[in-house]
């Protein structure tokens, strides 16, 4: 049995080659269905302009021009897809948490501190930063061996005293309880969270009125110096982490913009789009070359 594929060398003429290379093209090219009206309008407009430019005289030339218009629409589509992919990547990369973590330079402690920070506080506050820096400086300037009782803090660490009393007022908890019962916690943030729960419980119980400043400081003389030392050390560690986060937040807007500008889509998807575009560009170039060659031969024979 004869092997037709082996014995056949394909079409010989330019016209035959053009037809053979486009066997998959169906009739009714100008009525091709596109994914939206914008693409249909671009195809129609491009087809009209190409017909004006090349003035096709044969069906083959008209088919080639239709293919050029088709490639033009597909190239425009691929460009829109790629633009949308970059926009999406830019949008997804602008998450503040991710930006902060990227600024932490793989510092695990800072990363944990960021994760523990309330989303509401994920913004730089210059006044808060200055106040906490001053508070930390005051604590660090003290020799804890000298901190024998609460009176010492009131006399020599006025910023600290004001800060602690305000925490007690905000959470409606007595100073003695705040310092003594919570120093076993790993950090001050946990102390505050526990105190906040106590405050909610107090509000729900009308028999427990809101404490006054004088009531809060009652029994402060009974606070052990060891508990004060533990509390001050825990507070200083919390302040350090908070200030680190705030230092990062100070440049957050700039960092977010940098990350957005450098964001790229998923490599596999982007590669796929670029392959489609490259294939269309090659098809466009090949089709244009065939059209120009056909017209050149037609003019030479006329």
Buried (B, 14 or more C-beta within 10 A) or exposed (E): EEEEEEEEEEEEEBBEBBBEBBEEBEEEBEEBEBEEEEBBEBBBEBBEEBBEEBEBEEEBBBBBBBBBBBBBBBBBBBEEBBEEBBEEBBEEBBEBEBBBBBBBEEBEEBBEBBEBBEEEEBEBEEEEBEEBEEBBEBBEEBEBEEBEBBEBBBEBBEBBBEBBBEBBBEBBBBBBBBBBBBBEBEBBBBBBEBBBEBBEEBEEEEEEEEBEEEBBBEBBEEBEBEBBBBBBBBBBBBBBBBBBBBEBBBBBEEBBEBBBEEBEBEEEEBEEBEEBBEEBBEBBEBBBEBBEBBBEEBEEEE
